[in-house]
Amino acid sequence: MTNRILGLDGIRAYAVITVVILHLQLVIHWYYESSPLYSLVWHGVEIFFVLSGFLITHLLVKERNQFGNIDLKKFWVRRALRIFPLFYLFILSVILIGFFYDTNTSLKQTLISAIYGFNFVPRSEYNIMLGHTWSLAVEEHFYLIWPPVLILMLKKKISLQKILVVLIVFFIGLELVNNHLMYETEIGSEYFVKRWTTSAAVYLLAGCIGGIFIHAKIWEYTFGTSRLNILLTMLFFSGFFVDFWYSGHPIIVRDFRIIGILAGILWVVANQHSLLVKIMEWAPIRYIGQVSYGIYIWQGFYLATGPYRAKGQEWPLSDSWLGVLFLVITVPISYHLYEKIFLNMKKKFQRVSMVSESE
């Protein structure tokens, strides 16, 4: 396998573009019409989650295979240098813009977001400028919990095949808990239960399964075979487009979709020389993927999570297309003049080669 996995920035590009389309509500009529087409823009964050779980796990296992161990401190430093600088610049920007415009954002809400707790806020505390930071909270919780658990299992000399079984069993158990919380209790009327780490973790967990899978013997035996490609293609289309053929229990729907997203990522990994991957590596698409973190952060600042504004709220501006213009201007400046400083610092703590420049 090559050091850099081609096509991953293309996946990121698709995910972040769908997030922007969703928050601009360009296809909101699909939602009101109960059209399955709406699912094509509804799940950008889920794609990010699965991809993140996959990449983090793949790189950790790769590091262990290469060096015989995983340096947890260096992992956390790398993640901090990638996530914290831009995130806290965003938080600072929210505070500063509040001196000039009414943002309808309280200090309490800002502090909760700043400590990565916004995925647990009650609905009454929700804020459209900080709303997108719920996913960053889930990611941070994942970075703190999963690597030490993986290191412990590897130190206990648990085989990758057994780790796969453990992850699959845990995935099923977690979904049973989520089903109870989301659909058998009233707690969802007060909280965004789907955004809790216990719920959103299943996407990351699926990515972890994929990250382990590509290092397991079963992948070695099937890699590059037509049977693997056919299976992954079938899983992708049946899963990612599940809303087009199944409208049953929501947990089953989302699990089909999770499988579809993971299958799509694995297909890209297994077909590095395909025409589709070459298209995904087209420079403009790849660039959007590389700056996708900045797009995700700043779209919250300029667009919020939708066009709705509270009474008297002056920022984000009500003109969404002006917000898009500001976003297009800000993202490359942010990436090249600010984020890259920390990305270069991050390389000093790198033990294995990156699979994507956006990492």
Secondary structure, 3 states (H helix, E strand, C coil): CCCCCCCHHHHHHHHHHHHHHHHHCCCHHHHHCCCHHHHHHHCHHHHHHHHHHHHHHHHHHHHHHHHCCCCHHHHHHHHHHHHHHHHHHHHHHHHHHCCCCCCCCCHHHHHHHHCCCHHHCEHHHCCCCCCCHHHHHHHHHHHHHHHHHHHHHHHCCCCHHHHHHHHHHHHHHHHHHHHHHHHCCCHHHCECHHHCHHHHHHHHHHHHHHHHHCCCHHHHHHCCCHHHHHHHHHHHHHHHCHHHCCCCCHHHHHHHHHHHHHHHHHHHHHCCCCHHHHHHCCHHHHHHHHCHHHHHHHHHHHCCCCCCCCCCCCCCCCCHHHHHHHHHHHHHHHHHHHHHHHHHHHHHHCCCCCCCCCC
